[in-house]
């Protein structure tokens, strides 16, 4: 049960970072070595296509 049509705080995305890389492998390597990422943290890397 919730208080209304609002997301629970645990379901809110903390933010995003846009990385420009030649391929997905390079983006994963950059994201994996990002300062502030701790053991157990989860990251998601998604490709974005330009038109």
DSSP file (Angstrom, degrees, kcal/mol; ACC not computed):
  #  RESIDUE AA STRUCTURE BP1 BP2  ACC     N-H-->O    O-->H-N    N-H-->O    O-->H-N    TCO  KAPPA ALPHA  PHI   PSI    X-CA   Y-CA   Z-CA
    1    1 A X              0   0    0      0, 0.0     2,-0.3     0, 0.0     0, 0.0   0.000 360.0 360.0 360.0 137.2    0.0    0.0    0.0
    2    2 A X        -     0   0    0      6,-0.0     3,-0.1     1,-0.0     5,-0.1  -0.764 360.0-113.5-124.0 172.0    1.3    3.5   -0.8
    3    3 A X  S    S-     0   0    0     -2,-0.3     2,-0.3     1,-0.1    -1,-0.0   0.470  84.6 -45.0 -85.0  -2.1    0.2    7.0   -0.1
    4    4 A X  S    S-     0   0    0      2,-0.2     2,-1.2     0, 0.0    -1,-0.1  -0.990  90.3 -37.5 164.7-165.2   -0.7    7.8   -3.7
    5    5 A X  S    S+     0   0    0     -2,-0.3     2,-0.3    -3,-0.1     0, 0.0  -0.144  94.2 115.7 -82.3  43.4    0.5    7.6   -7.3
    6    6 A X        -     0   0    0     -2,-1.2    -2,-0.2     1,-0.0     2,-0.2  -0.835  69.1-109.1-114.1 150.3    4.1    8.2   -6.3
    7    7 A X        -     0   0    0     -2,-0.3     2,-0.1     1,-0.1     5,-0.1  -0.473  34.7-110.6 -72.4 144.4    7.1    5.9   -6.6
    8    8 A X    >   -     0   0    0     -2,-0.2     3,-2.0     1,-0.1     4,-0.4  -0.504  32.1-114.6 -67.7 147.8    8.6    4.5   -3.5
    9    9 A X  G >  S+     0   0    0      1,-0.3     3,-1.1     2,-0.2    -1,-0.1   0.809 114.8  60.4 -59.5 -31.5   12.0    6.0   -2.9
   10   10 A X  G 3  S+     0   0    0      1,-0.2    -1,-0.3     3,-0.0    -2,-0.0   0.655 102.5  54.2 -70.8 -13.5   13.8    2.7   -3.4
   11   11 A X  G <  S+     0   0    0     -3,-2.0     2,-0.3     2,-0.1    -1,-0.2   0.450  83.5 105.5 -98.3  -2.3   12.4    2.6   -7.0
   12   12 A X  S <  S-     0   0    0     -3,-1.1     2,-0.2    -4,-0.4    -3,-0.0  -0.640  73.1-122.6 -85.1 133.4   13.7    6.0   -8.1
   13   13 A X        -     0   0    0     -2,-0.3     3,-0.1     1,-0.1    -2,-0.1  -0.546  13.8-141.9 -72.9 136.1   16.7    6.1  -10.4
   14   14 A X        -     0   0    0      1,-0.2     2,-0.3    -2,-0.2    -1,-0.1   0.724  56.9 -77.5 -74.6 -21.6   19.6    8.1   -9.0
   15   15 A X        -     0   0    0      2,-0.0     2,-0.3     0, 0.0    -1,-0.2  -0.938  42.8-106.6 152.1-173.0   20.6    9.7  -12.3
   16   16 A X        -     0   0    0     -2,-0.3     2,-0.4    -3,-0.1    -3,-0.0  -0.984   9.5-147.9-149.8 159.7   22.4    9.0  -15.5
   17   17 A X        -     0   0    0     -2,-0.3     2,-0.7     2,-0.0    -2,-0.0  -0.998  15.7-140.0-130.1 132.7   25.7    9.7  -17.2
   18   18 A X        -     0   0    0     -2,-0.4     2,-0.4     2,-0.0    -2,-0.0  -0.849  22.3-172.0 -95.9 116.6   26.1   10.0  -21.0
   19   19 A X        -     0   0    0     -2,-0.7     2,-0.6     2,-0.0     8,-0.1  -0.923  14.8-147.8-110.5 131.3   29.4    8.5  -22.2
   20   20 A X        +     0   0    0     -2,-0.4     2,-0.3     7,-0.0     3,-0.0  -0.893  34.4 156.3 -98.4 119.6   30.6    8.8  -25.8
   21   21 A X        -     0   0    0     -2,-0.6     3,-0.1     1,-0.1    -2,-0.0  -0.931  52.3-119.6-140.8 161.0   32.5    5.7  -26.8
   22   22 A X  S    S-     0   0    0     -2,-0.3     2,-0.3     1,-0.1    -1,-0.1   0.844  93.7  -5.1 -71.4 -34.1   33.4    3.8  -30.0
   23   23 A X  S  > S-     0   0    0      1,-0.1     4,-1.8    -3,-0.0     3,-0.2  -0.935  77.6 -94.5-152.6 173.8   31.6    0.6  -28.9
   24   24 A X  H  > S+     0   0    0     -2,-0.3     4,-2.4     1,-0.2     5,-0.2   0.831 118.6  58.7 -65.0 -33.4   29.7   -0.9  -26.1
   25   25 A X  H  > S+     0   0    0      1,-0.2     4,-2.1     2,-0.2    -1,-0.2   0.904 106.8  47.2 -64.3 -41.0   32.8   -2.7  -24.7
   26   26 A X  H  > S+     0   0    0     -3,-0.2     4,-2.3     2,-0.2    -1,-0.2   0.898 111.2  51.8 -65.8 -40.0   34.6    0.6  -24.3
   27   27 A X  H  X S+     0   0    0     -4,-1.8     4,-2.7     1,-0.2    -2,-0.2   0.897 109.4  49.7 -64.0 -40.4   31.6    2.1  -22.6
   28   28 A X  H  X S+     0   0    0     -4,-2.4     4,-2.5     2,-0.2    -1,-0.2   0.903 110.6  50.3 -64.4 -41.3   31.4   -0.8  -20.2
   29   29 A X  H  X S+     0   0    0     -4,-2.1     4,-1.1     2,-0.2    -2,-0.2   0.909 113.1  45.7 -64.1 -41.7   35.1   -0.4  -19.4
   30   30 A X  H  < S+     0   0    0     -4,-2.3     3,-0.5     1,-0.2    -2,-0.2   0.941 114.9  47.1 -65.5 -47.1   34.7    3.3  -18.7
   31   31 A X  H >< S+     0   0    0     -4,-2.7     3,-1.2     1,-0.2    -2,-0.2   0.867 109.1  54.8 -64.5 -37.0   31.6    2.8  -16.6
   32   32 A X  H 3< S+     0   0    0     -4,-2.5    -1,-0.2     1,-0.2    -2,-0.2   0.770 111.3  44.3 -68.4 -25.9   33.2    0.0  -14.6
   33   33 A X  T 3< S+     0   0    0     -4,-1.1    -1,-0.2    -3,-0.5    -2,-0.2   0.222  82.2 135.7-101.9  14.1   36.2    2.2  -13.6
   34   34 A X    X   -     0   0    0     -3,-1.2     3,-1.7    -4,-0.1    -3,-0.1  -0.393  63.3-108.3 -65.9 133.6   34.1    5.3  -12.8
   35   35 A X  T 3  S+     0   0    0      1,-0.2    -1,-0.1    -2,-0.1     3,-0.1  -0.372 103.9  30.9 -61.8 138.2   35.2    7.0   -9.5
   36   36 A X  T 3  S+     0   0    0      1,-0.3     2,-0.5    -3,-0.1    -1,-0.2   0.236  82.3 127.1  97.3 -14.0   32.7    6.5   -6.8
   37   37 A X    <   -     0   0    0     -3,-1.7    -1,-0.3    -6,-0.1     2,-0.2  -0.673  43.7-163.8 -76.8 124.4   31.5    3.0   -7.9
   38   38 A X    >   -     0   0    0     -2,-0.5     3,-2.2    -3,-0.1     2,-0.1  -0.683  32.1 -81.5-106.9 161.9   31.8    0.7   -5.0
   39   39 A X  T 3  S+     0   0    0      1,-0.3     3,-0.1    -2,-0.2    -1,-0.1  -0.426 120.6  26.5 -59.9 129.5   31.8   -3.1   -4.8
   40   40 A X  T 3  S+     0   0    0      1,-0.4    -1,-0.3    -2,-0.1     2,-0.1   0.160  90.7 125.3  98.4 -17.1   28.1   -4.2   -4.9
   41   41 A X    <   -     0   0    0     -3,-2.2     2,-0.4     1,-0.0    -1,-0.4  -0.422  54.3-135.8 -70.0 151.0   26.9   -1.1   -6.8
   42   42 A X        -     0   0    0     -3,-0.1     2,-0.3    -2,-0.1    -4,-0.0  -0.912  21.4-177.1-112.6 137.4   25.0   -1.8   -9.9
   43   43 A X        -     0   0    0     -2,-0.4     2,-0.4    -6,-0.0   -11,-0.0  -0.930  11.5-153.0-126.5 154.9   25.4    0.0  -13.2
   44   44 A X        -     0   0    0     -2,-0.3     2,-0.5     2,-0.0    -2,-0.0  -0.997   4.1-161.1-130.0 128.7   23.6   -0.3  -16.5
   45   45 A X        -     0   0    0     -2,-0.4     2,-0.4     2,-0.0   -17,-0.1  -0.946  13.5-179.5-112.0 123.9   25.1    0.5  -19.9
   46   46 A X        -     0   0    0     -2,-0.5     2,-0.2   -19,-0.0    -2,-0.0  -0.963  25.5-123.5-123.6 138.8   22.7    1.1  -22.8
   47   47 A X        -     0   0    0     -2,-0.4     2,-0.4     2,-0.0   -24,-0.0  -0.539  22.2-158.8 -76.0 147.0   23.5    1.9  -26.4
   48   48 A X        -     0   0    0     -2,-0.2     2,-0.4     2,-0.0    -2,-0.0  -0.997   6.5-146.3-127.6 128.4   22.0    5.0  -27.8
   49   49 A X        -     0   0    0     -2,-0.4     2,-0.3     2,-0.0    -2,-0.0  -0.772   8.6-142.9 -97.0 138.1   21.6    5.5  -31.6
   50   50 A X              0   0    0     -2,-0.4    -2,-0.0     1,-0.1     0, 0.0  -0.741 360.0 360.0 -94.8 147.0   21.9    8.9  -33.2
   51   51 A X              0   0    0     -2,-0.3    -1,-0.1     0, 0.0    -2,-0.0   0.441 360.0 360.0 -93.2 360.0   19.7    9.8  -36.1
